[in-house]
Amino acid sequence: MQRSQARVIARSQTPSFDPRLILGAVLATLMALALVVSSLPARAQTGALPDFADLVDQVGDAVVNITTSSVVAGRAGGPQPQVPDGSPLEDFFEDFLDRQGPDGAPRRSQALGSGFVISEDGYLVTNNHVIEGADEIMIEFRDGTELVAELIGTDPTTDIALLKVENDAPLPFVEFGVSADHRVGEWVMVMGNPLGQGFSVSVGVISAFGRSLQGSYDDFIQTDAAINQGNSGGPLFNLEGDVIGVNTAILSPTGGSIGIGFAMSSDVVTNVVAQLREFGETRRGWLGVRIQDVDEAMAEAMDLEEARGAMVTDVPTGPALDAGVEVGDVILSFDGRDISDTRELVRIVGESNVGETVRVLVFRDGATETLRVTLGRRETAEAADAAPEGSDTTPDVAPTSEILGMSLAPLTDELREQLNAQNVSGGLVIQELDPVSEAAEMGLRVGDIITEVTQQSVENVAEFQTLVQAARDAGQQSILLLIRRDGNPRFMALAIDGGN
């Protein structure tokens, strides 16, 4: 009886509920949760990583494996590897040489890569290094279909190649997106033929934009999605199924993926592909100047508000010379687009049309000036240009004067020959250099020829000293020098605080 009463008391201690209070509390909680969720990024609201399966089905049929073959020379006669009889390496070398074929006999070599179709009539994109030197290019689709491809054109500068296959039915294809529309941290997907394993998918995020490896037109997207040998030439997709990069290279001490891969930006590739498709070659705009970046010291020496733009160090015969561009000009904008550095200018000019007339804003003598330049063709200019080779010969000793830690002498005919300066009519040669001077610290060397000081020509040390003193009197902390080294011009800013 006592145990039964205890149970009744326990139940009676549970408070009674008003249904209206419960409903109000639930509604308030739901409203608060809705406010929190609405403040999250769209993908965070799903509470899960994206599912790439549908994306693979959407674009996979347009991605291809590429097999190339070429005939290479067999081993020539002459000394062959020598190994002791009975050595474990004996069988290895015999098998290797058998595969090489008899002495002097050519053999066929194969290589693997990836690519993707960009039009229903059979145009494909891959890397130039995938098909370079090939005499046969075979394309394999995901369903096993194989077609022979024709090479339409290549651009070694950006490592892009355009191929074409013929097929009775329209082919599945993918389109290029705009890589500039994306941000670091967004999801991307790699598809291709890594290590010859066939159709394969890997995913990751955009790690960085604007990476440069070694080319003038480099604009790589860095990603941690796995890219390995064989992925070269394959697509880097965004979540909408657009190609925003062409997988090209990896950074790795082992030869395999360590999460640092590079895809050439679609913003570069689309222009290259359009030219290859129309002309079978690239036709880049050419301004016709040598340029260098502007650093803080140079900007201060010129009274330029900020260290940006591309400073002109030489104006050979060409479009820029015809338009009135001068050595010492700083190009601030090209065709209405602001220029931050030399790399940006090179890329923008290269994307411009040959024969197009553009406006170029330059900074000259403390003011800006607009010039109109009709662009030439870079490929034509490069073919005609033979850069002179430098000379390591130590210049002959000439009468010198010392200033700012440098021993300077006028440029003589003998020095001109030794220093590869046949086209330099004046200037001062650095004969000796104090290793602890500002001049040495900034990178000047023995044998450099100083042709301009504060953008004025100099032919003797007296003129040099006069210009330095004038800069000091004007309160400048540094002066701008134009030097020539191995035939190449370059501006440098030299600090002038303190005596001679």
ChimeraX attribute file (.defattr): number of C-alpha atoms within 10 A of each C-alpha:
attribute: neighborCount
match mode: 1-to-1
recipient: residues
	/A:1	5
	/A:2	6
	/A:3	7
	/A:4	8
	/A:5	9
	/A:6	11
	/A:7	10
	/A:8	10
	/A:9	10
	/A:10	9
	/A:11	9
	/A:12	10
	/A:13	8
	/A:14	8
	/A:15	7
	/A:16	7
	/A:17	8
	/A:18	8
	/A:19	8
	/A:20	8
	/A:21	9
	/A:22	10
	/A:23	10
	/A:24	10
	/A:25	10
	/A:26	10
	/A:27	11
	/A:28	11
	/A:29	10
	/A:30	10
	/A:31	10
	/A:32	10
	/A:33	11
	/A:34	11
	/A:35	10
	/A:36	10
	/A:37	13
	/A:38	10
	/A:39	10
	/A:40	11
	/A:41	9
	/A:42	10
	/A:43	10
	/A:44	11
	/A:45	12
	/A:46	11
	/A:47	8
	/A:48	8
	/A:49	9
	/A:50	11
	/A:51	9
	/A:52	15
	/A:53	8
	/A:54	10
	/A:55	16
	/A:56	17
	/A:57	9
	/A:58	15
	/A:59	21
	/A:60	23
	/A:61	18
	/A:62	21
	/A:63	28
	/A:64	32
	/A:65	28
	/A:66	32
	/A:67	21
	/A:68	21
	/A:69	17
	/A:70	16
	/A:71	14
	/A:72	12
	/A:73	14
	/A:74	17
	/A:75	16
	/A:76	12
	/A:77	9
	/A:78	6
	/A:79	6
	/A:80	10
	/A:81	8
	/A:82	9
	/A:83	12
	/A:84	8
	/A:85	8
	/A:86	8
	/A:87	9
	/A:88	10
	/A:89	12
	/A:90	14
	/A:91	12
	/A:92	11
	/A:93	15
	/A:94	12
	/A:95	10
	/A:96	10
	/A:97	16
	/A:98	11
	/A:99	11
	/A:100	17
	/A:101	14
	/A:102	14
	/A:103	14
	/A:104	12
	/A:105	12
	/A:106	15
	/A:107	15
	/A:108	11
	/A:109	12
	/A:110	12
	/A:111	15
	/A:112	23
	/A:113	27
	/A:114	31
	/A:115	32
	/A:116	32
	/A:117	27
	/A:118	21
	/A:119	16
	/A:120	15
	/A:121	17
	/A:122	19
	/A:123	22
	/A:124	28
	/A:125	24
	/A:126	28
	/A:127	26
	/A:128	21
	/A:129	18
	/A:130	25
	/A:131	26
	/A:132	15
	/A:133	13
	/A:134	17
	/A:135	12
	/A:136	16
	/A:137	22
	/A:138	17
	/A:139	24
	/A:140	19
	/A:141	21
	/A:142	15
	/A:143	10
	/A:144	10
	/A:145	9
	/A:146	15
	/A:147	16
	/A:148	17
	/A:149	20
	/A:150	17
	/A:151	19
	/A:152	17
	/A:153	22
	/A:154	26
	/A:155	19
	/A:156	14
	/A:157	13
	/A:158	22
	/A:159	20
	/A:160	25
	/A:161	28
	/A:162	29
	/A:163	24
	/A:164	21
	/A:165	19
	/A:166	14
	/A:167	12
	/A:168	6
	/A:169	9
	/A:170	11
	/A:171	17
	/A:172	19
	/A:173	20
	/A:174	22
	/A:175	16
	/A:176	19
	/A:177	20
	/A:178	16
	/A:179	19
	/A:180	12
	/A:181	7
	/A:182	14
	/A:183	13
	/A:184	13
	/A:185	12
	/A:186	13
	/A:187	19
	/A:188	23
	/A:189	23
	/A:190	25
	/A:191	31
	/A:192	32
	/A:193	26
	/A:194	23
	/A:195	14
	/A:196	19
	/A:197	11
	/A:198	21
	/A:199	20
	/A:200	16
	/A:201	17
	/A:202	15
	/A:203	17
	/A:204	16
	/A:205	17
	/A:206	21
	/A:207	19
	/A:208	15
	/A:209	20
	/A:210	13
	/A:211	15
	/A:212	16
	/A:213	13
	/A:214	9
	/A:215	12
	/A:216	15
	/A:217	20
	/A:218	20
	/A:219	25
	/A:220	26
	/A:221	25
	/A:222	26
	/A:223	29
	/A:224	20
	/A:225	25
	/A:226	21
	/A:227	33
	/A:228	23
	/A:229	19
	/A:230	25
	/A:231	32
	/A:232	29
	/A:233	34
	/A:234	30
	/A:235	33
	/A:236	29
	/A:237	25
	/A:238	23
	/A:239	14
	/A:240	11
	/A:241	21
	/A:242	18
	/A:243	26
	/A:244	28
	/A:245	31
	/A:246	31
	/A:247	31
	/A:248	27
	/A:249	21
	/A:250	23
	/A:251	15
	/A:252	13
	/A:253	8
	/A:254	7
	/A:255	10
	/A:256	16
	/A:257	18
	/A:258	16
	/A:259	18
	/A:260	17
	/A:261	23
	/A:262	30
	/A:263	27
	/A:264	31
	/A:265	27
	/A:266	25
	/A:267	17
	/A:268	22
	/A:269	21
	/A:270	17
	/A:271	16
	/A:272	23
	/A:273	25
	/A:274	14
	/A:275	19
	/A:276	21
	/A:277	17
	/A:278	11
	/A:279	12
	/A:280	17
	/A:281	19
	/A:282	23
	/A:283	20
	/A:284	23
	/A:285	23
	/A:286	27
	/A:287	26
	/A:288	21
	/A:289	19
	/A:290	17
	/A:291	26
	/A:292	19
	/A:293	18
	/A:294	23
	/A:295	16
	/A:296	13
	/A:297	18
	/A:298	22
	/A:299	19
	/A:300	18
	/A:301	20
	/A:302	21
	/A:303	13
	/A:304	18
	/A:305	10
	/A:306	12
	/A:307	16
	/A:308	20
	/A:309	27
	/A:310	27
	/A:311	27
	/A:312	24
	/A:313	22
	/A:314	22
	/A:315	20
	/A:316	14
	/A:317	10
	/A:318	16
	/A:319	22
	/A:320	22
	/A:321	17
	/A:322	14
	/A:323	15
	/A:324	12
	/A:325	25
	/A:326	18
	/A:327	22
	/A:328	27
	/A:329	22
	/A:330	28
	/A:331	27
	/A:332	23
	/A:333	19
	/A:334	20
	/A:335	15
	/A:336	11
	/A:337	14
	/A:338	16
	/A:339	20
	/A:340	17
	/A:341	20
	/A:342	21
	/A:343	20
	/A:344	18
	/A:345	23
	/A:346	18
	/A:347	17
	/A:348	17
	/A:349	19
	/A:350	22
	/A:351	17
	/A:352	21
	/A:353	17
	/A:354	18
	/A:355	14
	/A:356	11
	/A:357	15
	/A:358	17
	/A:359	15
	/A:360	21
	/A:361	22
	/A:362	24
	/A:363	20
	/A:364	18
	/A:365	15
	/A:366	10
	/A:367	9
	/A:368	14
	/A:369	14
	/A:370	15
	/A:371	15
	/A:372	18
	/A:373	23
	/A:374	19
	/A:375	24
	/A:376	23
	/A:377	20
	/A:378	18
	/A:379	15
	/A:380	12
	/A:381	14
	/A:382	11
	/A:383	8
	/A:384	8
	/A:385	9
	/A:386	8
	/A:387	9
	/A:388	11
	/A:389	9
	/A:390	14
	/A:391	15
	/A:392	11
	/A:393	11
	/A:394	12
	/A:395	19
	/A:396	11
	/A:397	10
	/A:398	14
	/A:399	9
	/A:400	17
	/A:401	16
	/A:402	16
	/A:403	15
	/A:404	21
	/A:405	17
	/A:406	24
	/A:407	19
	/A:408	28
	/A:409	24
	/A:410	22
	/A:411	24
	/A:412	16
	/A:413	12
	/A:414	10
	/A:415	22
	/A:416	18
	/A:417	14
	/A:418	19
	/A:419	24
	/A:420	20
	/A:421	21
	/A:422	12
	/A:423	9
	/A:424	13
	/A:425	12
	/A:426	19
	/A:427	26
	/A:428	24
	/A:429	30
	/A:430	24
	/A:431	24
	/A:432	18
	/A:433	21
	/A:434	15
	/A:435	12
	/A:436	9
	/A:437	14
	/A:438	18
	/A:439	20
	/A:440	17
	/A:441	12
	/A:442	12
	/A:443	9
	/A:444	20
	/A:445	18
	/A:446	18
	/A:447	25
	/A:448	22
	/A:449	31
	/A:450	28
	/A:451	24
	/A:452	23
	/A:453	25
	/A:454	21
	/A:455	19
	/A:456	14
	/A:457	17
	/A:458	20
	/A:459	18
	/A:460	18
	/A:461	19
	/A:462	11
	/A:463	14
	/A:464	22
	/A:465	16
	/A:466	12
	/A:467	20
	/A:468	22
	/A:469	16
	/A:470	12
	/A:471	19
	/A:472	17
	/A:473	9
	/A:474	9
	/A:475	10
	/A:476	18
	/A:477	16
	/A:478	22
	/A:479	22
	/A:480	24
	/A:481	23
	/A:482	24
	/A:483	22
	/A:484	24
	/A:485	19
	/A:486	17
	/A:487	20
	/A:488	15
	/A:489	20
	/A:490	20
	/A:491	24
	/A:492	22
	/A:493	24
	/A:494	23
	/A:495	18
	/A:496	18
	/A:497	13
	/A:498	8
	/A:499	8
	/A:500	12
